[in-house]
């Protein structure tokens, strides 16, 4: 497209520079005694004249692009990005419990913008570190009851022994720190879960992490797929939301791992391997009887006819009852799939104890080493990281009588600062999750123990 050169409204002349110098000299002498308001008014008139001259020059151009270059260019770019707007609009319009800003970030991450999102997250967390020192808010760590109430039982049901209280990390310990408290549904009066609260390190003493111990003899796990995780191989069953029938026995629901393309592992469900299972990867394995374990694939856990789901995420965080060797909070090569782990953020993890119980840990202001230390103190002999960041770390419990359906109105957050509402899993959701439900009858024998080796 050829454009005519703009025509000058007046000739520059041979001595335009000389005339401008004379004009400036004359202006200084003419306006030397003017007031500030007069000077502003004179500059305003001059700006208006220059603007009028630019508009006149544009009107003399013959093409629409020449007369309106910015508007025309913006329209061309907008139309060229039509498929992008359609994809983004469809994603935001999908039925989903995620807030719109979170859906937008998820869309950017799914369409090649992961590096930008990680950069933005690192900048945000680097400039918003957790507070140093201080005390937790009142009530963040429940005090133990002065006179514990003995739960009456006509028949002692099969159950796992509750571990000892968790040794506090920060000094001096606060009343109730690391002490277990029953939570969730009961089976014939027997508690199925216990929760404890403690500060995650000696420095960030105003923060509190939550720990949940779960008895697999009294609880059965169930895996739910999300709309986008796993993102291949579907459709899957069961899928979000939690069904009304399952809600009548629901005791707890929790988040799972990273998005599958960032998990550095595989996925198995419904008798299908959607993503190849990686040897040595940290694996959460769910069996047909509702029991579950955590282990390194190919060493601690393998494929058997009883396996119904395998969710892999990175590598083991805890092994042989201790944090894995060379675990370094500054290492962004092994644990940096989403964020540089030197940054303290919300994190969650799950592990298995020596007698087969599951333990979940979640909380704010954690790096990879403090998460591992908390899982070990909770009794885990093997454990893995689940998810990180405020929108994804969730654990909700339901302390309800038998037969009463769980709902967004009668659940409780493990920690009050967990930002997502209890109703997250009662509607469509992009991410996968795990539920724990009270059994109609306890298992008669415990699952295979998880020895430290």
FENQUI-V659449 format. One record per residue. RES is the residue in three letters. NEAR is the number of other ideal C-beta (glycine too) atoms within 8 Angstrom. D_LAST is the distance of its C-alpha to the last C-alpha in Angstrom with 2 decimals. Layout:
[[RES/NEAR/D_LAST] [RES/NEAR/D_LAST]]
//
This chain:
[[UNK/4/74.48] [UNK/3/77.22] [UNK/9/78.01] [UNK/7/81.35] [UNK/4/81.23] [UNK/7/81.97] [UNK/6/85.56] [UNK/6/86.40] [UNK/6/88.44] [UNK/4/90.53] [UNK/4/90.96] [UNK/5/89.31] [UNK/6/92.55] [UNK/3/93.03] [UNK/6/92.67] [UNK/8/89.93] [UNK/6/88.13] [UNK/7/91.38] [UNK/9/92.07] [UNK/8/88.58] [UNK/8/89.15] [UNK/8/92.54] [UNK/8/91.13] [UNK/8/88.43] [UNK/8/91.07] [UNK/8/93.37] [UNK/8/90.55] [UNK/8/89.76] [UNK/7/93.41] [UNK/6/93.96] [UNK/10/90.88] [UNK/6/90.72] [UNK/3/91.99] [UNK/7/90.06] [UNK/5/87.79] [UNK/5/84.04] [UNK/6/84.53] [UNK/9/87.14] [UNK/10/84.81] [UNK/8/82.01] [UNK/8/84.51] [UNK/10/85.74] [UNK/8/82.20] [UNK/8/81.52] [UNK/8/84.67] [UNK/8/83.65] [UNK/8/80.15] [UNK/8/81.75] [UNK/8/84.13] [UNK/8/81.34] [UNK/8/79.40] [UNK/8/82.57] [UNK/9/83.10] [UNK/8/79.57] [UNK/8/80.07] [UNK/9/83.43] [UNK/11/81.90] [UNK/10/79.24] [UNK/7/81.95] [UNK/7/83.81] [UNK/11/80.91] [UNK/5/81.55] [UNK/8/78.03] [UNK/6/75.82] [UNK/10/72.93] [UNK/11/75.26] [UNK/9/76.41] [UNK/9/72.93] [UNK/8/70.31] [UNK/6/67.55] [UNK/7/67.93] [UNK/10/68.18] [UNK/9/65.14] [UNK/8/63.07] [UNK/8/64.17] [UNK/8/63.26] [UNK/8/59.74] [UNK/9/59.30] [UNK/7/60.44] [UNK/6/58.32] [UNK/8/55.20] [UNK/8/56.10] [UNK/6/52.98] [UNK/7/50.83] [UNK/9/52.67] [UNK/8/52.34] [UNK/10/48.57] [UNK/10/48.13] [UNK/8/50.54] [UNK/8/48.86] [UNK/10/45.45] [UNK/10/46.91] [UNK/5/48.91] [UNK/9/46.01] [UNK/4/45.29] [UNK/10/42.36] [UNK/10/41.27] [UNK/10/40.59] [UNK/6/43.26] [UNK/7/45.48] [UNK/6/44.33] [UNK/9/40.68] [UNK/14/41.79] [UNK/10/43.74] [UNK/9/40.79] [UNK/12/38.68] [UNK/12/41.59] [UNK/11/41.87] [UNK/10/38.16] [UNK/7/38.49] [UNK/7/41.58] [UNK/3/40.57] [UNK/8/40.81] [UNK/9/37.15] [UNK/6/37.92] [UNK/8/40.77] [UNK/11/38.75] [UNK/10/35.96] [UNK/8/38.72] [UNK/8/40.41] [UNK/11/37.23] [UNK/11/36.44] [UNK/8/40.05] [UNK/8/40.00] [UNK/12/36.83] [UNK/8/37.93] [UNK/6/41.19] [UNK/5/39.78] [UNK/8/37.03] [UNK/8/35.79] [UNK/8/37.97] [UNK/7/37.20] [UNK/7/37.66] [UNK/7/39.39] [UNK/5/38.40] [UNK/12/37.06] [UNK/5/39.77] [UNK/4/40.93] [UNK/5/38.85] [UNK/8/35.84] [UNK/12/33.78] [UNK/8/34.98] [UNK/6/35.97] [UNK/9/34.64] [UNK/6/37.36] [UNK/3/39.59] [UNK/4/39.51] [UNK/5/36.45] [UNK/5/37.62] [UNK/4/36.13] [UNK/8/35.55] [UNK/5/37.58] [UNK/9/35.98] [UNK/3/37.88] [UNK/5/34.83] [UNK/3/31.33] [UNK/11/29.34] [UNK/8/25.78] [UNK/9/23.65] [UNK/10/20.43] [UNK/5/20.74] [UNK/6/21.46] [UNK/9/19.37] [UNK/3/21.35] [UNK/7/23.59] [UNK/10/22.26] [UNK/6/23.30] [UNK/11/26.00] [UNK/10/25.83] [UNK/11/29.58] [UNK/5/32.01] [UNK/4/33.89] [UNK/8/31.98] [UNK/10/34.14] [UNK/7/34.94] [UNK/10/32.43] [UNK/12/29.90] [UNK/12/26.35] [UNK/9/27.79] [UNK/10/26.91] [UNK/9/29.80] [UNK/8/30.08] [UNK/11/30.81] [UNK/14/31.44] [UNK/12/32.77] [UNK/11/32.40] [UNK/11/32.14] [UNK/7/34.79] [UNK/7/34.68] [UNK/12/30.92] [UNK/10/29.46] [UNK/14/26.99] [UNK/16/25.87] [UNK/11/25.94] [UNK/13/26.60] [UNK/14/26.63] [UNK/13/28.20] [UNK/16/27.85] [UNK/15/28.94] [UNK/14/26.38] [UNK/9/27.39] [UNK/7/30.05] [UNK/6/32.47] [UNK/13/33.03] [UNK/11/33.78] [UNK/9/35.88] [UNK/13/33.04] [UNK/12/30.88] [UNK/15/27.64] [UNK/13/26.83] [UNK/14/23.62] [UNK/15/23.46] [UNK/17/21.25] [UNK/13/21.72] [UNK/12/21.54] [UNK/17/20.91] [UNK/12/22.82] [UNK/12/25.87] [UNK/16/25.48] [UNK/10/25.42] [UNK/14/24.58] [UNK/12/26.97] [UNK/13/27.00] [UNK/13/30.38] [UNK/13/31.51] [UNK/13/33.89] [UNK/10/37.13] [UNK/9/35.75] [UNK/12/31.94] [UNK/14/30.95] [UNK/7/34.03] [UNK/7/34.13] [UNK/9/34.16] [UNK/7/35.64] [UNK/4/37.19] [UNK/10/34.23] [UNK/6/34.05] [UNK/9/33.57] [UNK/9/34.94] [UNK/12/36.07] [UNK/8/37.77] [UNK/12/36.33] [UNK/7/38.64] [UNK/6/40.92] [UNK/5/39.44] [UNK/12/35.84] [UNK/12/37.16] [UNK/10/38.14] [UNK/10/34.55] [UNK/15/32.99] [UNK/13/31.04] [UNK/15/29.41] [UNK/12/29.36] [UNK/15/27.46] [UNK/11/27.46] [UNK/14/25.00] [UNK/13/24.47] [UNK/10/26.81] [UNK/11/29.57] [UNK/13/28.21] [UNK/5/30.00] [UNK/9/28.35] [UNK/12/24.79] [UNK/10/23.93] [UNK/16/22.45] [UNK/13/23.72] [UNK/14/24.83] [UNK/11/25.15] [UNK/14/27.36] [UNK/5/30.07] [UNK/3/28.93] [UNK/7/29.60] [UNK/8/27.64] [UNK/12/29.76] [UNK/11/27.76] [UNK/5/25.60] [UNK/15/21.86] [UNK/10/20.34] [UNK/6/17.46] [UNK/8/14.60] [UNK/15/16.42] [UNK/15/15.16] [UNK/15/16.17] [UNK/17/17.38] [UNK/12/17.80] [UNK/14/20.43] [UNK/11/21.16] [UNK/6/24.59] [UNK/8/24.22] [UNK/13/23.68] [UNK/12/20.03] [UNK/13/17.79] [UNK/14/14.30] [UNK/18/12.99] [UNK/14/10.78] [UNK/14/11.47] [UNK/17/14.18] [UNK/7/13.95] [UNK/7/10.20] [UNK/9/8.92] [UNK/11/12.62] [UNK/5/15.75] [UNK/6/19.38] [UNK/5/20.51] [UNK/3/23.89] [UNK/7/22.52] [UNK/12/21.54] [UNK/8/24.45] [UNK/10/23.40] [UNK/16/21.03] [UNK/12/21.64] [UNK/16/20.08] [UNK/15/20.65] [UNK/15/19.90] [UNK/11/16.35] [UNK/12/13.38] [UNK/16/14.67] [UNK/16/11.68] [UNK/9/8.09] [UNK/6/5.42] [UNK/9/8.47] [UNK/7/10.99] [UNK/9/13.50] [UNK/11/12.82] [UNK/3/14.59] [UNK/5/18.34] [UNK/11/18.68] [UNK/6/22.47] [UNK/9/24.79] [UNK/7/27.44] [UNK/12/25.54] [UNK/8/27.40] [UNK/5/26.17] [UNK/6/22.61] [UNK/10/23.15] [UNK/10/26.93] [UNK/8/27.43] [UNK/9/29.77] [UNK/12/30.49] [UNK/8/30.04] [UNK/12/27.25] [UNK/7/29.08] [UNK/10/31.13] [UNK/11/30.44] [UNK/13/30.69] [UNK/13/29.69] [UNK/15/26.05] [UNK/17/23.71] [UNK/16/20.04] [UNK/13/17.95] [UNK/17/14.45] [UNK/15/12.67] [UNK/14/12.00] [UNK/10/9.92] [UNK/9/13.02] [UNK/14/13.66] [UNK/13/16.34] [UNK/14/17.20] [UNK/17/18.21] [UNK/12/20.77] [UNK/16/22.10] [UNK/16/25.41] [UNK/15/28.13] [UNK/12/30.65] [UNK/10/30.61] [UNK/14/26.92] [UNK/12/25.67] [UNK/14/22.26] [UNK/10/21.00] [UNK/11/22.48] [UNK/15/20.97] [UNK/15/17.43] [UNK/12/18.32] [UNK/16/19.73] [UNK/15/16.75] [UNK/13/14.57] [UNK/11/17.51] [UNK/14/17.72] [UNK/12/14.35] [UNK/14/12.33] [UNK/14/8.56] [UNK/15/9.44] [UNK/15/13.13] [UNK/18/15.97] [UNK/15/19.58] [UNK/13/22.23] [UNK/13/25.80] [UNK/11/27.96] [UNK/11/31.64] [UNK/9/33.80] [UNK/8/34.84] [UNK/11/31.44] [UNK/15/29.33] [UNK/13/30.28] [UNK/17/29.10] [UNK/14/31.82] [UNK/14/31.84] [UNK/13/34.54] [UNK/7/35.39] [UNK/9/37.93] [UNK/4/39.41] [UNK/6/38.59] [UNK/5/40.43] [UNK/8/41.37] [UNK/9/40.51] [UNK/11/38.50] [UNK/9/40.51] [UNK/8/40.83] [UNK/5/43.07] [UNK/8/40.77] [UNK/11/37.36] [UNK/9/35.93] [UNK/10/34.08] [UNK/11/30.98] [UNK/12/32.81] [UNK/5/36.58] [UNK/5/36.45] [UNK/12/34.60] [UNK/5/37.51] [UNK/7/37.31] [UNK/5/39.00] [UNK/10/37.46] [UNK/9/39.41] [UNK/11/37.41] [UNK/14/35.74] [UNK/11/38.85] [UNK/11/40.66] [UNK/9/40.08] [UNK/14/37.44] [UNK/10/36.21] [UNK/12/32.50] [UNK/12/29.92] [UNK/14/28.38] [UNK/14/26.40] [UNK/13/28.04] [UNK/17/26.82] [UNK/13/29.45] [UNK/13/30.18] [UNK/13/29.89] [UNK/4/33.07] [UNK/3/31.23] [UNK/11/27.74] [UNK/11/25.14] [UNK/4/25.39] [UNK/4/21.76] [UNK/10/18.72] [UNK/10/16.65] [UNK/5/13.44] [UNK/8/11.03] [UNK/14/8.11] [UNK/6/5.39] [UNK/6/3.80] [UNK/3/0.00]]
//
